[in-house]
Amino acid sequence: MLRQVVAPLLGMALTLTACSVNGSRGSSAERRPTSTGGAATAAAPSEGCTRTPAVSSGQYRFGGRPYLLTLPRSHGRTPLPLVLDLHGLRSNGFQEAVYSRVASLGAARGFAVVEPNGATRPRGWRLPGMAGGTVDIRYVRDLLDHLEGTLCVDTRREFATGFSNGGGMSAALVCGLGGRLAAVAPVAGLNLTRPCAGPRPTTMLVFHGTADPIIPYGGGAPYNGNEARVPDWMHPAGGGPLVLPSVRGQVERWARLFGCGRTSRRQAATGVTLVSRSGCRDGARVDFYTVAGGGHSWPGSPALGAGPSTTRIDATRIMLDVFAATKARQVSATGERPAPRPGR
């Protein structure tokens, strides 16, 4: 489905990447991530900051899988915040870069952006609760370790987003990486995963359309009940059909586990409602954007043939603004990362 939309956009995307990342064209100055509040705290340079910069934007391989790396024009020993952008089912990292625009817009704002490939057939991400559901969590953990060793990254400002199956994976990483990420932004996929019993409070942005036929907003069977479209590996590890909880119910569950105490509601745009839960522990917040009548799509990007999209908000720009302002993740006194927790 994504392939039908990606092809006409490739030329435009490559042009944008050339302008905003490589600096070969265009005159606008690159913007470093702006920060407010806790985001202004000192960076935690990764091991790669001690090495001579030798990595540029391009496609690389790690653990037998390719990944697309997009860097700001100027990078070296200044620790960069890093965004992991995960593709949806039957897609890949390059298609995700074109569709989400996180690579081009993120690099222009001073983020390093990584878009890896899943390894399943059809290509996707195994989530906790699915058969072999910890395999891809471990891969992402090892990939981040690898990137910290080869790039100059701020280890306290690592983020994740993704679309559909990749959106579910980005949420699963809150527990799977034990609180390593400072914020996540699942798009059209939050309810593919469930939180663990005691997740570390993490800022979360959620985007979902009420008329999504692939990952239903109200829960139930995906793909409008067409079981044949659900890969075998996506079924619950204990057997049986894949039945999803509601998106709203999962947002409320995460907010409750994060200890969020205040709720506000407003119209973010025509047909888009934003429910914000603040007062969470560790300065986290949960923002939930509901697109009335929206299909299985990324707000701000074209529709994929599974219901309409909206251009009244741009999920990419919203999440980059929030990532830039998010409080840097604290580490333990020993410098060790917290232990991962399995999702449910």
C-alpha positions in Angstrom: 0.0 0.0 0.0 2.8 2.4 0.9 4.6 1.7 -2.4 1.7 3.3 -4.3 2.3 6.6 -2.7 6.0 6.5 -2.3 7.1 6.4 -5.9 5.8 9.9 -7.0 7.4 11.4 -3.9 10.9 10.0 -4.3 12.2 12.7 -6.5 10.8 15.4 -4.2 12.2 13.7 -1.1 15.7 13.3 -2.6 15.7 17.0 -3.5 14.6 18.0 0.0 17.3 15.7 1.5 20.0 17.3 -0.7 18.9 20.7 0.3 18.5 20.2 4.0 21.1 17.6 4.8 24.0 17.8 2.4 24.0 21.5 2.0 24.6 21.3 -1.8 21.7 23.6 -2.5 19.6 26.1 -0.7 20.5 29.0 1.6 18.5 28.6 4.7 20.6 28.0 7.8 20.3 24.7 9.6 18.6 25.0 12.9 19.9 23.2 16.0 17.1 21.7 18.2 15.7 24.5 20.3 15.2 23.7 23.9 13.2 24.9 26.8 13.4 24.0 30.5 15.2 20.8 31.2 16.3 20.3 27.6 19.0 22.9 28.1 20.9 20.7 30.6 24.4 19.5 29.7 24.7 16.8 27.0 25.9 13.3 27.7 28.4 12.7 24.9 28.5 9.1 23.5 31.7 7.2 22.9 31.6 8.2 19.3 32.3 11.8 20.3 35.9 10.9 21.0 36.5 9.6 17.5 37.4 11.4 14.3 34.1 12.0 12.4 34.0 9.6 9.5 30.3 8.9 9.1 28.1 10.7 6.7 24.4 10.4 5.7 23.7 7.2 3.7 22.7 3.6 4.0 24.6 1.3 6.3 24.2 -2.2 7.7 24.2 -3.5 11.3 23.3 -6.9 12.5 22.5 -8.1 9.0 20.0 -5.4 8.3 20.3 -2.1 6.4 19.5 1.2 8.0 19.2 4.7 6.6 21.2 7.4 8.5 20.5 11.1 7.9 22.7 13.7 9.6 22.7 17.5 9.9 25.1 19.3 7.5 27.4 20.2 10.3 28.2 17.4 12.7 31.3 16.1 14.4 32.0 16.3 18.1 28.9 18.2 19.1 26.5 15.6 20.6 23.4 15.2 18.5 19.9 14.2 19.7 18.9 11.1 17.9 15.5 10.0 16.5 14.7 6.4 15.6 12.0 6.3 12.9 10.4 2.8 12.4 8.5 1.8 9.3 5.2 0.1 9.1 4.3 -3.5 8.0 5.4 -4.4 4.5 7.5 -1.2 4.2 11.2 -0.3 4.8 13.4 2.4 6.2 13.7 4.3 2.9 9.9 4.4 2.3 9.5 5.5 5.9 11.9 8.4 5.4 9.9 9.6 2.4 6.5 9.2 4.0 7.2 10.5 7.5 9.6 13.2 6.4 11.3 12.8 9.8 14.7 12.4 8.1 14.7 15.6 6.0 12.9 17.8 8.6 14.7 16.3 11.6 18.2 16.7 10.1 17.4 20.3 9.1 16.7 20.9 12.8 19.9 19.3 14.1 18.7 15.7 14.8 20.5 12.6 13.7 17.7 10.3 12.2 18.0 6.6 11.8 15.5 4.4 9.8 16.3 0.7 10.1 14.6 -2.2 8.4 12.7 -4.9 10.2 13.7 -8.5 9.5 10.5 -10.4 9.3 8.6 -11.6 6.2 6.6 -9.6 5.4 8.9 -6.9 6.8 7.9 -5.5 10.1 8.6 -5.5 13.9 7.8 -8.2 16.4 6.3 -6.7 19.5 6.1 -8.0 23.1 3.3 -10.5 23.3 3.9 -11.8 19.8 5.9 -14.9 19.0 9.6 -13.9 19.3 8.5 -10.6 20.6 11.8 -9.6 22.2 14.0 -10.1 19.1 13.5 -6.7 17.6 13.6 -5.0 21.0 17.1 -6.4 21.4 18.1 -5.4 17.9 17.1 -1.8 18.4 19.0 -1.8 21.7 22.1 -3.1 20.0 21.7 -0.7 17.1 21.5 2.3 19.5 24.6 1.0 21.3 26.4 0.8 17.9 25.3 4.3 16.8 26.5 5.7 20.1 29.9 4.2 19.4 30.2 5.5 15.9 28.3 8.8 16.0 28.6 11.7 18.4 25.2 11.4 20.1 23.7 12.9 23.2 22.8 9.7 25.1 20.2 11.5 27.3 18.2 12.7 24.3 17.3 9.7 22.2 13.8 9.4 20.8 11.6 7.1 18.8 8.7 7.4 16.4 7.1 5.1 13.8 4.1 4.4 11.7 1.6 1.6 12.2 3.5 -1.5 13.2 6.5 0.8 13.7 4.4 3.1 15.8 3.6 0.2 18.1 7.2 -0.7 18.2 8.2 2.9 19.2 5.7 2.6 22.2 7.0 -0.8 23.1 10.5 0.6 23.4 9.4 2.6 26.5 9.4 -0.6 28.4 11.7 -2.7 26.2 14.6 -0.2 26.6 14.0 0.3 30.3 13.4 4.1 30.1 16.4 4.8 27.8 14.3 7.0 25.5 13.4 10.6 26.5 10.2 10.6 24.4 8.2 8.6 21.8 5.6 9.4 19.2 3.6 6.5 17.8 1.5 7.3 14.7 -1.4 5.0 13.9 -0.1 2.1 16.0 -0.1 2.7 19.8 -2.6 0.0 20.5 -0.5 -2.7 18.9 1.4 -3.0 22.2 0.5 -2.8 25.9 2.5 -1.1 28.7 4.5 -3.1 31.2 3.6 -3.0 34.9 6.0 -0.2 35.9 7.2 1.8 32.9 9.5 4.7 33.5 7.6 7.9 32.9 8.3 9.0 29.3 6.9 11.8 27.3 4.5 10.3 24.7 2.7 11.8 21.7 0.0 9.7 20.1 -1.6 10.3 16.7 -4.6 8.3 15.4 -7.6 8.6 13.1 -11.0 7.5 14.3 -11.8 5.8 10.9 -8.6 3.8 10.7 -9.5 0.5 9.0 -6.1 -1.1 9.6 -5.4 -0.4 13.2 -8.9 0.4 14.5 -9.2 3.4 16.9 -11.9 1.6 18.9 -10.0 -1.7 19.1 -10.9 -5.1 17.8 -9.6 -7.0 14.8 -7.1 -5.2 12.5 -7.7 -5.0 8.7 -11.4 -4.8 9.1 -11.4 -8.4 10.4 -9.6 -9.8 7.4 -7.4 -12.3 9.2 -5.6 -13.4 6.1 -3.8 -10.0 6.0 -2.3 -10.5 9.5 1.1 -12.3 9.3 1.5 -15.4 11.4 4.2 -13.8 13.5 1.9 -11.0 14.6 -0.5 -13.3 16.4 -0.3 -13.6 20.1 2.5 -15.9 21.3 -0.1 -18.1 23.1 -2.1 -18.5 19.9 -5.5 -17.2 18.8 -6.4 -14.1 16.7 -5.0 -10.7 17.1 -7.5 -8.5 19.0 -6.5 -4.9 19.8 -7.5 -2.7 22.7 -8.8 0.8 22.0 -6.4 3.6 21.4 -8.0 5.8 24.0 -8.0 3.1 26.6 -4.2 2.5 26.0 -3.5 6.2 26.2 -5.3 6.4 29.5 -3.4 3.3 30.8 0.0 4.8 29.9 -1.0 8.1 31.6 -2.1 6.4 34.7 1.1 4.3 35.0 3.1 7.5 34.5 1.3 9.1 37.4 -0.2 11.9 35.3 -2.5 14.1 37.3 -4.0 16.8 35.1 -6.1 16.6 31.9 -6.8 19.3 29.4 -8.7 19.2 26.1 -8.7 21.6 23.1 -9.2 21.7 19.3 -5.7 21.5 17.9 -7.2 22.2 14.4 -10.5 21.7 12.6 -11.4 18.0 13.1 -8.4 17.4 15.4 -8.8 17.1 19.2 -5.8 17.2 21.5 -6.1 15.7 25.0 -3.1 16.4 27.1 -2.2 14.7 30.4 0.4 16.6 32.4 1.8 16.5 35.9 3.3 13.1 35.2 6.3 11.9 37.2 9.8 13.0 36.0 8.3 15.9 34.0 6.7 13.6 31.4 3.5 14.3 29.6 1.1 12.4 27.3 -0.5 14.2 24.3 -3.1 12.4 22.3 -4.2 13.8 18.9 -7.4 12.3 17.6 -8.2 13.0 13.9 -11.9 12.8 13.4 -12.6 10.6 10.3 -8.9 10.1 9.8 -7.7 6.9 8.2 -4.5 4.9 8.5 -2.2 7.7 7.7 0.5 10.1 9.0 -1.0 13.6 9.7 0.7 16.0 7.4 1.6 13.4 4.8 -0.6 12.0 1.9 -3.3 9.4 2.4 -2.2 5.8 1.7 -5.5 4.5 0.3 -6.8 3.3 3.7 -8.9 6.3 4.5 -8.2 10.1 4.4 -5.2 11.9 5.9 -5.2 15.5 7.3 -3.0 18.4 6.5 -4.5 20.6 9.3 -1.7 19.3 11.6 1.7 18.0 10.8 2.7 15.1 13.1 6.3 15.4 12.1 6.7 19.1 13.0 4.8 18.6 16.2 6.9 15.7 17.4 10.2 17.5 16.5 9.1 20.5 18.5 8.3 18.3 21.5 11.5 16.3 21.1 13.5 19.5 21.0 11.9 20.8 24.2 11.8 17.5 26.1 13.8 17.2 29.3 17.0 15.2 28.9 16.7 11.7 30.3 18.4 11.2 33.6 20.8 8.3 34.2 21.7 6.5 37.5 24.6 7.7 39.7 26.7 4.9 38.3 26.0 5.9 34.8 24.3 2.5 34.1 21.1 2.4 32.0 17.9 1.1 33.7 17.0 -2.6 33.1 14.5 -3.2 30.4 11.0 -4.3 31.4 8.9 -6.7 29.2 5.7 -5.4 27.7 2.4 -7.2 27.9 
